[in-house]
Amino acid sequence: MMAGMFWACLLVVCYVYVGYPLLAMLLARKSRDVSSKSGYTPTVSILIAAYNEGDEIEATLRNKLAQIYPIEKIQILVVSDESTDDTDNIVRKVAQNSSVPIYLSRQVPRAGKTAGLNMLVPQADGEIIIFSDANSLWDENALAYLVENFADPSVGYVTGKMIYTNVDGTIIGDGCSSFMRFENWLREKETAIGSIVGVDGGIDAMRKSLHTRLRADQLPDFVQPLMVVKKGFRVVYDSRALLKEPALSESSSEYRMRVRVSLRALWAIKDMATLLNPFRYKVFSVQLISHKLLRYLTAIPLVLTFFSNLFLVSDSGFYSMTMLCQFCFYGLALLGFLHRNGPRLTTLPYYFVLLNVAAAVAFWRFLKGQKIVVWQPRVGS
């Protein structure tokens, strides 16, 4: 019995992180290209939800004003979620001398990002609505690259590529570790298959005609793309559209963010459970189950693999070796936690464990019925 549990759980973990990526790579060989068109410039509305972002909002607005795109086709809409700092005054100041119309709305009482975006969308004049976080800095061509994809009528939603930066703005790399490089590689494969199942919320775009008004507790970065797929359109990834965000310096900040995102994503999967039906949604259902649902639940087979292995150590030298490998891996994760700037040999196990612990805590909170609507702004380095 213990041997069966060990092998079943180990196979689940291997499938999530090795088997599914190999399957995606195989399916991507029959590539579905995106018929993007350089110079395609429909009207766009950039939507920004902000709560006490006085230190970041001016740089973000000026970054959007510096985009290489026809200024007469850009509109910027900001919703202040009952900010108590100088956010509102800064937005008004920038708007006074802007060649692009910038409109400020104030949401009172505070109701969170999703409710704020619901407020802004009806005010948007653009054919394409673009979502930016209040601290998101884009490459100057990012807007143009995102929008080019909508020349393809099958495309309903586009996301860009996030890279983290140091305090001085220099690039650290594709995410907190090689994890984001892995994620972006997987998004390229999923785009070739048809649609991706995960996006970066600070640099997204969608057709306004496809927007769905969401509940305040729903995660727009996850539910909106799934709604677009349900409506028969593609969600694609464009690695040319770069988003720069300050890296989190504290593991506790990264952990809290991962718990919040994982919890809201689990509720999103529950809300969109019809997409898990492979008889109706075929390959995309397999992608959603493999890339998201099983990924968020991987902590369960990881724990069962560890403890079933403990019971099997005395059975053979093989199980002693697998137990030793697990102890070494989690030992490296502990070293990575203690020395965040250490070698990749320790940081990768650390980040893997952090993600799965956060997902496990989120799953427990999900089972208890907990939901998150509002939170403090993401703190960078």
C-alpha positions in Angstrom: 0.0 0.0 0.0 2.7 2.5 1.0 4.7 1.6 -2.2 1.6 2.3 -4.3 1.0 5.6 -2.6 4.7 6.6 -3.0 4.8 5.8 -6.8 1.3 7.4 -7.5 2.2 10.6 -5.7 5.7 10.8 -7.2 4.2 10.3 -10.7 1.7 13.2 -10.1 4.5 15.5 -9.1 6.7 14.4 -12.1 3.7 14.9 -14.4 3.1 18.5 -13.2 6.6 19.6 -13.6 8.0 17.3 -16.4 5.3 15.3 -18.0 2.9 18.2 -18.9 5.7 20.5 -20.2 6.8 17.6 -22.5 3.2 17.1 -23.6 2.8 20.8 -24.3 6.1 20.8 -26.3 4.8 17.8 -28.3 1.3 19.4 -29.0 3.0 22.8 -29.9 4.6 21.1 -32.9 1.3 21.7 -34.7 1.7 25.4 -34.2 -1.3 27.8 -34.4 0.4 31.0 -35.3 -1.0 34.4 -34.3 -1.6 36.6 -37.4 -0.3 39.8 -35.8 0.2 42.9 -37.9 2.8 45.5 -37.4 1.3 49.0 -37.5 -2.2 47.8 -36.4 -3.3 50.7 -34.1 -6.9 50.5 -32.8 -8.0 52.9 -30.0 -6.9 51.7 -26.6 -7.8 52.5 -23.0 -5.2 51.8 -20.3 -6.9 50.9 -17.0 -5.0 51.3 -13.6 -6.3 50.5 -10.2 -4.4 52.1 -7.4 -4.6 52.1 -3.6 -2.0 54.4 -1.8 0.4 54.3 -4.7 1.8 57.8 -4.2 5.3 56.6 -4.5 4.7 54.8 -7.8 1.8 56.3 -9.7 3.5 59.3 -11.3 6.3 57.1 -12.8 3.7 54.6 -14.0 1.6 57.3 -15.7 4.6 58.9 -17.4 5.7 55.5 -18.5 2.4 55.0 -20.3 2.6 58.5 -21.8 6.0 57.6 -23.2 4.7 54.6 -25.2 5.5 54.6 -28.9 1.8 54.6 -30.1 -0.4 57.3 -31.7 -1.3 59.5 -28.8 -4.7 60.4 -30.2 -5.7 56.8 -29.9 -4.7 56.4 -26.2 -6.9 57.1 -23.1 -5.8 56.5 -19.5 -8.3 55.7 -16.7 -7.3 55.5 -13.1 -9.4 54.3 -10.2 -8.3 55.3 -6.7 -9.6 52.7 -4.3 -10.2 55.2 -1.5 -6.5 56.1 -1.3 -5.6 58.0 1.8 -2.2 59.2 0.6 -1.3 61.7 -2.2 -2.3 59.3 -5.1 -5.3 61.3 -6.3 -3.5 64.6 -6.3 -0.6 63.2 -8.3 -2.9 61.7 -10.9 -4.6 65.1 -11.3 -1.2 66.9 -11.5 0.0 64.6 -14.3 -3.3 64.9 -16.1 -3.2 68.7 -16.3 -0.2 68.8 -18.6 -0.8 65.5 -20.5 -1.3 65.3 -24.2 -3.2 62.1 -23.6 -6.6 62.3 -21.7 -6.2 60.9 -18.1 -9.3 60.5 -16.0 -9.5 59.8 -12.3 -12.3 58.0 -10.6 -12.5 57.4 -6.8 -14.0 54.3 -5.4 -15.6 54.8 -2.0 -15.8 52.7 0.1 -12.7 50.7 -0.7 -13.8 47.6 -2.6 -10.7 46.2 -4.2 -9.1 46.0 -7.7 -11.8 44.0 -9.4 -14.6 46.3 -8.4 -12.4 49.3 -9.4 -11.9 47.8 -12.9 -15.6 47.1 -13.2 -16.1 50.9 -12.6 -13.6 51.9 -15.2 -14.5 49.6 -18.1 -17.8 51.4 -19.0 -15.9 54.7 -19.2 -13.4 53.2 -21.7 -13.6 54.4 -25.2 -10.9 52.2 -26.7 -11.6 49.1 -28.7 -8.9 47.4 -26.7 -8.6 47.8 -22.9 -5.1 47.4 -21.4 -4.6 46.5 -17.7 -1.6 47.9 -15.8 -0.7 47.7 -12.1 0.0 51.0 -10.4 3.7 50.1 -10.2 4.1 48.5 -13.6 6.7 50.0 -16.0 6.5 48.9 -19.6 9.1 48.8 -22.3 8.3 51.8 -24.7 7.1 49.4 -27.4 5.1 47.1 -25.1 1.7 48.7 -25.9 2.3 48.4 -29.7 3.4 44.8 -29.4 0.4 43.8 -27.3 -2.1 45.4 -29.7 -0.6 44.0 -32.9 -1.9 40.6 -31.9 -5.5 41.8 -32.1 -5.2 42.0 -35.9 -5.9 38.3 -35.6 -9.7 38.1 -35.2 -9.3 34.8 -33.2 -7.3 36.6 -30.4 -9.3 37.9 -27.5 -6.7 38.4 -24.8 -3.0 39.1 -24.8 -0.4 39.1 -22.0 3.2 40.2 -22.0 6.4 39.1 -20.2 7.3 40.2 -16.7 10.9 40.8 -15.6 12.0 41.9 -12.2 14.4 44.8 -11.5 16.6 46.0 -8.7 16.1 49.3 -6.9 18.1 51.2 -9.5 16.0 49.7 -12.3 18.5 47.2 -13.6 17.1 43.9 -14.6 17.5 40.9 -12.3 15.9 38.4 -14.7 12.8 36.5 -15.7 11.1 36.4 -12.3 12.3 35.5 -8.8 14.1 32.5 -10.1 14.3 30.2 -13.1 10.7 29.5 -12.3 9.5 32.4 -14.4 11.7 31.4 -17.3 10.1 28.0 -17.1 6.6 29.6 -17.0 7.3 31.9 -20.0 8.7 28.9 -22.0 5.5 27.0 -21.2 3.3 30.0 -22.2 5.1 30.1 -25.6 4.2 26.4 -26.1 0.6 26.9 -24.9 0.2 29.8 -27.3 1.3 27.6 -30.1 -1.3 25.0 -29.0 -4.1 27.6 -28.9 -4.4 29.5 -25.6 -2.4 29.9 -22.4 -3.9 29.4 -19.0 -1.9 32.0 -16.9 -1.2 35.7 -17.5 0.8 38.5 -15.9 -1.8 41.0 -14.5 0.4 44.1 -14.9 0.6 43.9 -18.7 -2.6 42.4 -20.2 -4.9 43.5 -23.0 -8.3 42.3 -24.2 -11.1 43.3 -26.6 -13.5 45.5 -24.7 -16.4 43.7 -26.4 -15.3 40.5 -24.5 -15.1 42.0 -21.1 -17.2 40.4 -18.4 -18.2 42.2 -15.2 -16.8 40.1 -12.3 -17.7 39.8 -8.6 -15.4 41.8 -6.3 -13.8 38.6 -4.9 -12.9 37.2 -8.3 -9.3 37.4 -9.7 -9.5 39.4 -12.9 -6.1 38.3 -14.1 -7.3 34.7 -14.1 -11.1 34.8 -14.6 -11.2 37.2 -17.5 -8.8 35.1 -19.7 -10.8 32.0 -18.9 -14.0 33.9 -19.8 -12.4 34.8 -23.1 -11.6 31.1 -23.9 -15.1 30.1 -22.9 -16.4 32.6 -25.5 -14.4 30.9 -28.2 -11.4 33.3 -28.5 -7.7 32.8 -27.9 -5.5 34.0 -25.0 -1.9 34.4 -26.2 1.5 35.4 -24.9 3.8 37.9 -26.5 7.3 37.9 -25.1 8.2 41.2 -26.8 5.9 43.2 -24.6 8.0 43.7 -21.5 6.8 44.6 -18.0 9.4 45.7 -15.4 8.5 45.5 -11.7 10.6 45.9 -8.6 11.5 42.5 -7.1 10.3 41.6 -3.6 13.2 41.8 -1.2 11.6 39.8 1.7 10.6 36.2 1.4 7.6 37.0 3.7 6.3 39.5 1.1 6.7 36.9 -1.7 5.0 34.3 0.4 2.0 36.5 1.3 1.6 37.5 -2.4 1.7 33.8 -3.5 -0.9 32.8 -0.9 -3.2 35.6 -2.0 -2.9 34.8 -5.7 -3.2 31.0 -5.2 -6.3 31.4 -3.0 -8.0 33.7 -5.6 -7.0 31.4 -8.4 -8.5 28.3 -6.7 -11.8 30.2 -6.4 -11.5 31.2 -10.0 -11.0 27.5 -11.0 -14.1 26.7 -9.0 -16.1 29.5 -10.7 -15.0 28.3 -14.1 -15.2 24.6 -13.5 -17.0 24.0 -16.7 -13.7 24.5 -18.5 -12.4 21.4 -16.8 -14.6 19.2 -19.0 -12.3 17.7 -21.7 -15.2 16.4 -23.7 -16.3 20.0 -24.3 -13.1 22.0 -24.1 -10.7 19.3 -25.2 -7.0 20.2 -25.0 -7.6 23.4 -23.1 -9.2 21.4 -20.3 -6.1 19.3 -20.1 -4.0 22.4 -20.0 -6.1 24.0 -17.2 -6.0 20.8 -15.1 -2.3 20.2 -15.6 -0.9 23.7 -15.5 -3.1 25.2 -12.8 -5.4 22.8 -10.8 -2.8 20.1 -10.2 0.0 22.7 -9.8 -1.9 24.4 -6.9 -2.5 20.9 -5.3 1.0 19.6 -5.7 1.8 20.0 -2.0 -0.5 17.1 -1.2 1.4 14.5 -3.3 4.7 16.0 -2.2 3.8 15.5 1.5 2.5 12.0 0.8 5.6 11.1 -1.2 7.8 12.1 1.7 5.9 10.3 4.5 5.2 7.1 2.5 8.9 7.1 1.7 9.7 7.1 5.4 7.7 3.9 5.9 9.5 2.3 3.0 13.1 3.1 4.0 13.7 -0.3 5.6 12.3 -2.2 2.6 15.2 -1.6 0.2 18.3 0.4 -0.6 16.3 2.1 -3.4 13.9 3.7 -1.0 16.7 4.7 1.3 18.3 6.5 -1.6 15.0 8.3 -2.5 14.6 9.3 1.1 18.1 10.7 1.1 17.4 12.7 -2.1 14.3 14.2 -0.5 16.2 15.2 2.6 19.0 16.8 0.5 16.4 18.7 -1.6 14.6 20.1 1.4 17.9 20.8 3.1 18.9 22.9 0.1 15.6 24.7 0.3 16.2 25.5 4.0 19.7 26.9 3.0 18.0 28.9 0.3 15.6 30.4 2.8 18.5 31.3 5.2 20.6 32.7 2.4 18.4 34.3 -0.3 21.3 35.5 -2.4 23.0 32.1 -2.4 23.8 29.9 -5.4 21.0 28.6 -7.6 21.6 25.2 -6.2 19.8 26.4 -3.0 17.5 29.2 -4.3 15.6 27.0 -6.8 14.6 24.4 -4.1 13.8 27.2 -1.8 11.5 28.9 -4.3 9.9 25.6 -5.2 9.1 24.9 -1.6 7.8 28.5 -1.0 5.4 28.2 -3.9 4.0 24.9 -2.7 3.7 25.9 0.9 1.9 29.0 -0.2 -0.4 26.9 -2.4 -1.1 24.5 0.5 -2.0 27.3 2.8 -4.2 28.8 0.1 -5.9 25.5 -0.4 -6.6 25.2 3.3 -8.1 28.7 3.4 -10.1 27.8 0.3 -11.6 24.7 2.1 -12.6 27.0 4.9 -14.3 29.3 2.5 -12.0 32.3 2.9 -12.0 34.9 0.2 -9.8 38.0 -0.4 -11.1 41.2 -1.9 -8.7 44.0 -0.8 -5.1 43.9 0.2 -2.1 46.2 0.7 0.0 47.2 -2.4 2.8 44.9 -3.4 6.0 46.0 -1.7 9.1 46.0 -3.8 12.8 46.1 -2.9 
